Amino acid sequence: MNVQVSNPAPLMSVLRALEPSLPKGPAAVARYVVDHPADASGLSLGALARITGTSESTVARLATAAGFRGYRDLRIAVATAAGALEQGPGDANLTSDITQHDSPAATIAKLAAEERSAITDTATTLDADEVLAVAQVLVEARRIVVIGIGASGLVALDLAGKLSRIGLLAQAVVEGHEALTTAVVLQPQDLLVAISSSGETLDVVEPLEVARRNGVGTAALTARAGSSLTRADHTLLSVSLRENDLRPAAMASRTGQMFLVDVLFTMVAQLCFDQAKSAIKESWLALRPRHDASHGARHTKHPAQEEDA
Protein backbone atom coordinates (compact mmCIF):
# COMPACT_ATOMS: atom_id res chain seq x y z
CA MET A 1 0.00 0.00 0.00
CA ASN A 2 1.58 3.27 -1.09
CA VAL A 3 -0.30 6.41 -0.16
CA GLN A 4 0.80 9.90 -1.15
CA VAL A 5 -0.27 12.41 1.49
CA SER A 6 -0.70 15.83 -0.09
CA ASN A 7 -2.69 17.15 2.86
CA PRO A 8 -1.17 16.41 6.29
CA ALA A 9 -4.56 16.31 8.05
CA PRO A 10 -5.28 12.61 7.28
CA LEU A 11 -1.73 11.46 8.05
CA MET A 12 -2.68 9.61 11.25
CA SER A 13 -5.52 7.90 9.36
CA VAL A 14 -3.10 6.81 6.63
CA LEU A 15 -0.61 5.39 9.14
CA ARG A 16 -3.35 3.51 11.05
CA ALA A 17 -4.60 1.98 7.80
CA LEU A 18 -1.07 1.15 6.69
CA GLU A 19 0.15 -0.42 9.95
CA PRO A 20 -1.49 -3.89 9.66
CA SER A 21 0.17 -4.53 6.29
CA LEU A 22 3.67 -3.50 7.37
CA PRO A 23 6.51 -5.76 8.55
CA LYS A 24 7.14 -5.78 12.31
CA GLY A 25 9.77 -3.01 12.33
CA PRO A 26 8.02 -0.33 10.23
CA ALA A 27 4.74 -1.21 11.99
CA ALA A 28 6.34 -0.44 15.37
CA VAL A 29 7.48 2.95 14.08
CA ALA A 30 4.03 3.73 12.64
CA ARG A 31 2.41 2.74 15.95
CA TYR A 32 4.70 5.06 17.91
CA VAL A 33 4.06 7.98 15.56
CA VAL A 34 0.28 7.51 15.78
CA ASP A 35 0.35 7.21 19.58
CA HIS A 36 2.87 10.04 20.17
CA PRO A 37 2.75 12.43 17.20
CA ALA A 38 4.02 15.47 19.12
CA ASP A 39 6.98 13.55 20.53
CA ALA A 40 7.77 11.87 17.22
CA SER A 41 7.81 15.17 15.36
CA GLY A 42 10.73 16.33 17.49
CA LEU A 43 12.90 13.24 16.95
CA SER A 44 15.72 12.81 14.48
CA LEU A 45 15.87 9.74 12.27
CA GLY A 46 18.28 8.02 14.64
CA ALA A 47 16.37 9.01 17.78
CA LEU A 48 13.09 7.64 16.42
CA ALA A 49 14.86 4.41 15.48
CA ARG A 50 16.31 4.06 18.99
CA ILE A 51 13.05 4.78 20.82
CA THR A 52 11.13 2.26 18.69
CA GLY A 53 13.85 -0.39 18.91
CA THR A 54 14.37 -0.41 15.15
CA SER A 55 16.97 0.93 12.72
CA GLU A 56 17.32 4.09 10.67
CA SER A 57 16.66 2.13 7.48
CA THR A 58 13.43 0.78 9.02
CA VAL A 59 12.21 4.32 9.79
CA ALA A 60 13.09 5.35 6.25
CA ARG A 61 11.11 2.40 4.88
CA LEU A 62 8.03 3.59 6.77
CA ALA A 63 8.38 7.04 5.25
CA THR A 64 8.60 5.53 1.76
CA ALA A 65 5.65 3.17 2.38
CA ALA A 66 3.53 6.16 3.48
CA GLY A 67 4.29 7.92 0.20
CA PHE A 68 7.01 10.36 1.30
CA ARG A 69 10.37 10.94 -0.39
CA GLY A 70 12.17 10.46 2.91
CA TYR A 71 12.08 10.84 6.66
CA ARG A 72 12.41 14.62 6.54
CA ASP A 73 9.12 14.99 4.65
CA LEU A 74 7.39 12.52 6.97
CA ARG A 75 8.64 14.41 10.04
CA ILE A 76 7.26 17.72 8.71
CA ALA A 77 3.87 16.10 8.05
CA VAL A 78 3.85 14.55 11.53
CA ALA A 79 4.58 17.93 13.12
CA THR A 80 1.74 19.55 11.17
CA ALA A 81 -0.66 16.75 12.08
CA ALA A 82 0.35 16.96 15.75
CA GLY A 83 -0.40 20.68 15.75
CA ALA A 84 -3.81 20.08 14.18
CA LEU A 85 -4.64 17.51 16.85
CA GLU A 86 -3.68 19.90 19.64
CA GLN A 87 -6.02 22.56 18.22
CA GLY A 88 -8.91 20.15 17.61
CA PRO A 89 -11.88 19.16 19.81
CA GLY A 90 -11.27 18.36 23.43
CA ASP A 91 -11.62 14.60 22.91
CA ALA A 92 -9.43 14.42 19.81
CA ASN A 93 -6.58 12.83 21.73
CA LEU A 94 -8.77 10.64 23.93
CA THR A 95 -7.49 7.39 22.48
CA SER A 96 -5.88 5.72 25.49
CA ASP A 97 -6.87 2.15 26.22
CA ILE A 98 -9.95 1.46 28.30
CA THR A 99 -9.01 0.01 31.67
CA GLN A 100 -10.81 -1.98 34.32
CA HIS A 101 -10.89 1.05 36.61
CA ASP A 102 -12.20 3.67 34.16
CA SER A 103 -15.36 5.43 35.29
CA PRO A 104 -18.53 4.94 33.24
CA ALA A 105 -18.19 8.48 31.89
CA ALA A 106 -14.57 7.89 30.84
CA THR A 107 -15.45 4.57 29.21
CA ILE A 108 -18.25 6.16 27.20
CA ALA A 109 -16.05 9.08 26.17
CA LYS A 110 -13.15 6.85 25.12
CA LEU A 111 -15.34 4.50 23.09
CA ALA A 112 -17.13 7.41 21.41
CA ALA A 113 -13.83 9.06 20.49
CA GLU A 114 -12.33 5.82 19.18
CA GLU A 115 -15.38 4.91 17.10
CA ARG A 116 -15.60 8.39 15.62
CA SER A 117 -11.94 8.01 14.73
CA ALA A 118 -12.56 4.63 13.05
CA ILE A 119 -15.31 6.14 10.88
CA THR A 120 -13.28 9.24 10.03
CA ASP A 121 -10.16 7.21 9.27
CA THR A 122 -12.09 4.80 7.06
CA ALA A 123 -13.73 7.68 5.18
CA THR A 124 -10.36 9.37 4.72
CA THR A 125 -8.61 6.32 3.31
CA LEU A 126 -11.47 4.94 1.17
CA ASP A 127 -10.97 4.92 -2.58
CA ALA A 128 -14.24 6.43 -3.83
CA ASP A 129 -13.76 5.05 -7.35
CA GLU A 130 -13.28 1.53 -5.98
CA VAL A 131 -16.42 1.83 -3.82
CA LEU A 132 -18.38 2.88 -6.90
CA ALA A 133 -16.92 -0.03 -8.87
CA VAL A 134 -18.07 -2.50 -6.19
CA ALA A 135 -21.51 -0.87 -6.11
CA GLN A 136 -21.79 -1.30 -9.88
CA VAL A 137 -20.91 -5.01 -9.84
CA LEU A 138 -23.42 -5.52 -7.03
CA VAL A 139 -26.17 -3.97 -9.14
CA GLU A 140 -25.19 -6.00 -12.20
CA ALA A 141 -24.85 -9.40 -10.47
CA ARG A 142 -27.49 -12.06 -10.97
CA ARG A 143 -26.98 -13.33 -7.43
CA ILE A 144 -24.90 -11.97 -4.53
CA VAL A 145 -23.44 -14.14 -1.78
CA VAL A 146 -21.90 -12.31 1.18
CA ILE A 147 -19.60 -14.39 3.38
CA GLY A 148 -18.42 -13.50 6.88
CA ILE A 149 -17.54 -15.51 9.99
CA GLY A 150 -17.98 -14.45 13.62
CA ALA A 151 -18.20 -10.67 14.03
CA SER A 152 -17.77 -10.27 10.28
CA GLY A 153 -20.82 -12.52 9.91
CA LEU A 154 -22.90 -9.79 11.54
CA VAL A 155 -21.58 -7.36 8.95
CA ALA A 156 -22.38 -9.85 6.17
CA LEU A 157 -25.95 -10.21 7.44
CA ASP A 158 -26.34 -6.44 7.52
CA LEU A 159 -25.10 -5.96 3.96
CA ALA A 160 -27.15 -8.83 2.51
CA GLY A 161 -30.24 -7.66 4.37
CA LYS A 162 -29.89 -4.11 3.05
CA LEU A 163 -29.38 -5.28 -0.52
CA SER A 164 -32.37 -7.66 -0.33
CA ARG A 165 -34.52 -4.82 0.96
CA ILE A 166 -34.03 -2.91 -2.31
CA GLY A 167 -34.75 -5.85 -4.56
CA LEU A 168 -31.33 -7.41 -5.16
CA LEU A 169 -30.95 -11.18 -4.81
CA ALA A 170 -28.52 -11.29 -1.88
CA GLN A 171 -27.73 -14.03 0.63
CA ALA A 172 -25.51 -13.93 3.72
CA VAL A 173 -23.52 -17.06 4.63
CA VAL A 174 -21.99 -17.11 8.12
CA GLU A 175 -20.87 -20.74 8.52
CA GLY A 176 -17.66 -22.10 7.06
CA HIS A 177 -18.84 -25.33 5.43
CA GLU A 178 -21.89 -23.63 3.94
CA ALA A 179 -19.67 -20.82 2.62
CA LEU A 180 -17.47 -23.28 0.74
CA THR A 181 -20.33 -25.36 -0.69
CA THR A 182 -22.16 -22.20 -1.75
CA ALA A 183 -19.08 -20.82 -3.50
CA VAL A 184 -18.69 -24.05 -5.49
CA VAL A 185 -22.06 -23.64 -7.23
CA LEU A 186 -21.81 -19.95 -8.07
CA GLN A 187 -21.88 -18.99 -11.75
CA PRO A 188 -19.79 -16.39 -13.60
CA GLN A 189 -22.70 -13.94 -13.58
CA ASP A 190 -22.86 -14.11 -9.77
CA LEU A 191 -20.79 -12.16 -7.24
CA LEU A 192 -19.12 -13.31 -4.03
CA VAL A 193 -18.41 -10.67 -1.35
CA ALA A 194 -15.93 -11.80 1.31
CA ILE A 195 -15.66 -9.98 4.65
CA SER A 196 -12.83 -10.45 7.14
CA SER A 197 -11.03 -7.79 9.14
CA SER A 198 -7.74 -9.72 9.15
CA GLY A 199 -8.20 -10.84 5.56
CA GLU A 200 -6.85 -14.27 6.53
CA THR A 201 -9.87 -16.11 7.98
CA LEU A 202 -9.64 -19.51 6.29
CA ASP A 203 -13.42 -20.05 6.10
CA VAL A 204 -13.64 -16.80 4.10
CA VAL A 205 -10.42 -17.02 2.06
CA GLU A 206 -11.11 -20.55 0.73
CA PRO A 207 -14.56 -19.72 -0.75
CA LEU A 208 -13.06 -16.60 -2.31
CA GLU A 209 -10.35 -18.68 -4.01
CA VAL A 210 -12.91 -21.25 -5.22
CA ALA A 211 -15.04 -18.48 -6.71
CA ARG A 212 -12.03 -16.91 -8.44
CA ARG A 213 -10.98 -20.24 -9.98
CA ASN A 214 -14.50 -20.71 -11.33
CA GLY A 215 -14.57 -17.28 -12.99
CA VAL A 216 -16.98 -15.75 -10.47
CA GLY A 217 -16.65 -12.04 -9.71
CA THR A 218 -15.32 -11.27 -6.23
CA ALA A 219 -15.13 -8.32 -3.85
CA ALA A 220 -13.53 -8.10 -0.42
CA LEU A 221 -14.04 -5.93 2.66
CA THR A 222 -11.03 -6.06 4.96
CA ALA A 223 -8.92 -3.91 7.26
CA ARG A 224 -5.60 -5.38 6.18
CA ALA A 225 -3.93 -4.26 2.97
CA GLY A 226 -1.88 -7.02 1.40
CA SER A 227 -3.86 -9.83 3.04
CA SER A 228 -5.13 -12.90 1.18
CA LEU A 229 -8.54 -11.31 0.60
CA THR A 230 -7.01 -8.50 -1.42
CA ARG A 231 -6.62 -11.00 -4.28
CA ALA A 232 -10.31 -10.34 -4.97
CA ASP A 233 -11.27 -8.41 -8.11
CA HIS A 234 -12.16 -5.43 -5.92
CA THR A 235 -11.01 -4.60 -2.38
CA LEU A 236 -12.41 -2.04 0.06
CA LEU A 237 -10.34 -1.24 3.14
CA SER A 238 -11.80 -0.20 6.48
CA VAL A 239 -9.80 1.00 9.49
CA SER A 240 -9.97 -0.86 12.81
CA LEU A 241 -9.71 0.54 16.30
CA ARG A 242 -6.73 -0.77 18.21
CA GLU A 243 -7.79 -3.71 20.32
CA ASN A 244 -7.01 -4.28 24.00
CA ASP A 245 -8.25 -6.56 26.79
CA LEU A 246 -11.61 -4.76 27.06
CA ARG A 247 -11.99 -4.05 23.35
CA PRO A 248 -11.28 -7.32 21.51
CA ALA A 249 -10.74 -7.60 17.78
CA ALA A 250 -14.43 -8.25 17.10
CA MET A 251 -15.33 -4.83 18.54
CA ALA A 252 -12.28 -3.09 17.13
CA SER A 253 -13.04 -4.05 13.52
CA ARG A 254 -16.82 -3.76 13.41
CA THR A 255 -17.22 0.05 13.43
CA GLY A 256 -15.19 0.62 10.27
CA GLN A 257 -16.80 -2.36 8.55
CA MET A 258 -20.35 -1.23 9.31
CA PHE A 259 -19.61 2.29 8.09
CA LEU A 260 -18.17 0.83 4.89
CA VAL A 261 -21.33 -1.27 4.40
CA ASP A 262 -23.51 1.84 4.80
CA VAL A 263 -21.43 3.75 2.24
CA LEU A 264 -21.55 0.84 -0.20
CA PHE A 265 -25.28 0.28 0.23
CA THR A 266 -26.03 3.98 -0.28
CA MET A 267 -24.08 4.01 -3.55
CA VAL A 268 -25.93 0.88 -4.71
CA ALA A 269 -29.26 2.55 -3.92
CA GLN A 270 -28.17 5.62 -5.88
CA LEU A 271 -27.36 3.47 -8.91
CA CYS A 272 -30.74 1.72 -8.90
CA PHE A 273 -32.75 4.49 -7.27
CA ASP A 274 -36.15 3.77 -8.84
CA GLN A 275 -35.89 0.04 -8.09
CA ALA A 276 -34.76 0.72 -4.53
CA LYS A 277 -37.53 3.22 -3.88
CA SER A 278 -40.17 0.86 -5.30
CA ALA A 279 -38.89 -2.15 -3.32
CA ILE A 280 -38.90 -0.25 -0.02
CA LYS A 281 -42.44 0.96 -0.71
CA GLU A 282 -43.65 -2.56 -1.56
CA SER A 283 -42.13 -4.03 1.61
CA TRP A 284 -43.79 -1.30 3.67
CA LEU A 285 -47.16 -1.99 2.05
CA ALA A 286 -46.76 -5.71 2.69
CA LEU A 287 -46.06 -5.15 6.37
CA ARG A 288 -48.63 -2.41 6.91
CA PRO A 289 -51.65 -4.69 7.55
CA ARG A 290 -49.70 -6.54 10.24
CA HIS A 291 -48.62 -3.25 11.82
CA ASP A 292 -52.17 -1.87 11.71
CA ALA A 293 -53.54 -5.03 13.32
CA SER A 294 -51.02 -4.77 16.16
CA HIS A 295 -51.25 -1.04 16.81
CA GLY A 296 -54.55 0.04 15.32
CA ALA A 297 -55.05 2.01 12.13
CA ARG A 298 -55.33 5.41 13.79
CA HIS A 299 -52.22 6.84 12.13
CA THR A 300 -50.80 6.37 8.65
CA LYS A 301 -47.06 6.90 8.40
CA HIS A 302 -44.68 7.37 5.54
CA PRO A 303 -42.53 4.27 4.87
CA ALA A 304 -39.46 6.07 6.20
CA GLN A 305 -41.20 6.43 9.57
CA GLU A 306 -41.97 2.73 9.90
CA GLU A 307 -38.95 1.70 11.94
CA ASP A 308 -40.14 -1.88 12.44
CA ALA A 309 -40.75 -2.42 8.74
N, C-alpha and C positions, 0 to 999 in steps of 0.2 A: 504494500500500500504506500503510495507516494503522493503526498498532499502538499500542494503549494499554498502557503498562507500569505495572501496579499493583504489581508486585514488582520491585525494582531488580536482582535477581540475574541475570535473563536479558537485561539491557540490551545487553551486548556481542553476544549472539546476534541480537537484534533489529536492531542496526545493521549487522552483517555481512550479514544477509539482505536488508536494505533497500538497501544500497549499490549493487548492480548496477542497480537500477531508477531511481536518482536522476540528475538532471542533473549535469554535471561539477563545478560548484561545491559543492553540498551533499554530493556523493559524496566530495570531497576532505576536507571537514570530518569526515564520518563515519569516513573512513579514519584520520585523525589521532587522533580520539577512541578508536577501537578499538586503535590501536597505542600510544597514550600516555595511557591513562585517568587516571593520577595527575597528569600534567602538565596535561592538559586541565581537570581539575576545579578547578585553581587559577587559571584564566584568565578574565578578564572577556569579555564579548561582543566588544568591540573587539579585545582581545588575541588571541582565538582566530581572529578574522577575519584579522588581520594575519599570524599565523604560518602560516595555511593559504592565504594569498594570495587570500582571497575578500573578501566584504563582510559587514557586520553583518546586512543583510537575508538574505543567503545562510545564515548561521548560524541565524538565526531560522527560516528555511524548513525546515532540517533538524529543528529541535526540533518544529515542527508536524507534519512528515511522520512523525516517530517517535511521535506521539501525545501530546505535551506541550503545555501551554498557552503556554509560552514558554521562552526560554533559561534562565531562573532554575531552573525545574523540571527541565530536562534536566541542568543543572550539578549539582544536588543528587543526582540519580540516578547521574550519572557518578562523583561522589565516593564514594557508597555502594558502587557496583560496584568501584571501584578498591580500596577497603578490603577488600572480600570477596576480591578476587584476591590481595592481599598476605597474607591469612591462610589461603589455600588450600594445596593440595599443592605440593610443591617444584617441580614441573614446570608449574604452572599458567600461568606467564608465558613458558614456553619456546616461543615462536612466531616467533623470528627466522628469516630465510631460511636455507636450507641452502646452504653454500658449497662450492666445490671443495676447500677445505683442511680441512673439518670431519673430525674423527676418526670412525671407524666407530661408536663409542659415542655420539658427539654426533648423528650422522646418524640413528641408530635412535631416540634419545630425542626428537629434534625431530619426526620423522615420527609417532611414537607419540602425542606430545602434540597435534600438529595433527589427526591423524585422530580422536582422541578428541573433540577440540573440534568437528570437523565433525559427528560423530554427535550430540553433546550439543546443538549449536546447531540441527540439523535437528529433533531431538525437541522442543526448546523452542518452536520456531516453527511446528510442524505444527498444522494445524487438525484435531483428532480427528474432528469431525463430517464434514468433507470426505473424510477417509480412509475412514470408514465408508461414505459415499455412493458412493465409487469402488468399494469392495469389493462393495457391493450390485449395482451395474450390471455388474460382472464376473461375478458369480454368475448374473445374469439373462440375460446375452447368449447368443444362439445360437452365435455365433462371435466370437473375440477375435483381433484382429491387433495386434501390438505392433511399432512402428516405431522404429528407432534407427540412427544412422549413426556409424561410427568407434567411439570409446570407449563412446558411448551404445548402440551395437549390442550390445556385451557385456552391458550392463544389460538390453536388450530380450530377448536370448537367455535370460538368467537368469530374468526374470519369466515368459516364455512357458513355459520348461521347468518351472518350479515349478507353474504353473497346470495344465499338461498332466498332471503327475504326480498330481494329485488329481482327474482326470477331466474337466476343462474343455477345451473345444475351442479351443486357443490356438496361434497361429503367430507366430513372430518373423520380421520382414523387415528385413534390414540392408543392402540395396542400393537406391539411389535410384529407378531405373527400375521395379524390381519393386514398390517401395513405392507408387508412383503408380498402376501398373496394378492392383495389388491393391485399393487404395482405391476405384477406379472401380467395381468389381463388388460392393462390400459392400452389404448390405441394411439397412433401418431397424432390424431386430432384432439386428444385429451391433454390435460396439463396436470403435472404433479407439483405441489407446493410443499417444500420440506422446511420445517421450523425446528431449530435447535440453537440455543444461545452459544454453546461451545462449538457447534459445527462438527462435532465428532461423535455424537450419539449413534451407536451402531444401528439401532432399530430405525433410525431415520436415514442414515447414510446409505445403508444397503438398498432400501427401496428406491432411493434417488439413482443409484448406479444401475439398478435393473431397468428403470424407466429410460435412462439415457441410452443404454445398450439397445433398447427396443425402439428407439427413435421417437420417444415421447418427449414433449416439451417439459422443461423443468424450471422452477424458480425456488430460490432459497431465502429465508429470513434468518439471519444469524448475527451474533455480536462479535464474531472473530474473523477478521480478514485473514485470508490464507488458509482457512480450515478446509476440511474435505467437502463441506457443503458448497463452497464457492466454485466447485466444478460445474455447478448448475448453469443453465443457459443465461439466467439472470440472477443477480444476488443483491439483496437489500440489507444494509448493515444498520443495526440499532446499537445503542450504547448502554452498557450495564452499569448500575451502581456498583461500588466496591463492596464485596461481601465481608461479613464478619460473623462472630458467633451468634449474634441476635438478628442478623440479616443474611440468611443463607442464600446460596446461588439462585434458588427458585424465586425469591423475592427480588434479588438484585437485578435479574434479567427481565422480569415481567413488565416493568413500567415502560422501558424503551420499546419492547415488542408490541405491547398493546397500542402505544401511540403510533407505531409504524403501521399496524393493521388499520387503525382509524384513517390514517392518511391514504393508504392504498384503497380502502373501501370507498372513500369519498371521491377519489379520482375515477374509480370504476363507475360509480353512480353518475358522475359528470359525463362520462363517455356514452352511457346508455340511459340518459336522463328520462326520456319518455317511458321506457320500459320500467325503470326503477320506480318512477312516480306511480305508474299504473299498478305495479305489483304490490306496492305498499298500500294503495287504496283498496285493492281487492282483498288483501289479508285483513285489513281493518273491517271491511264490510262482512267478511266471513265470520269474524269474531264478535261483531256487534250484537247479534241476537243473544249470544251467551252472556255478554256483559250486561245487556239490558235486563235479562232474566235474573241476574244476580243482584243488580243494584237498582233496578227500576228504570223506566224510560223517561224520567223527568227531565234529563238534560241530554242534549246531543252535542258531542264534541267533535272537533276536527281530528283527523287521524293522528296528527302530530301530538295531540293532547292525551291520546290513549296509551298511557305508559305500559299497561299490562298487555297491550296487543302486540 
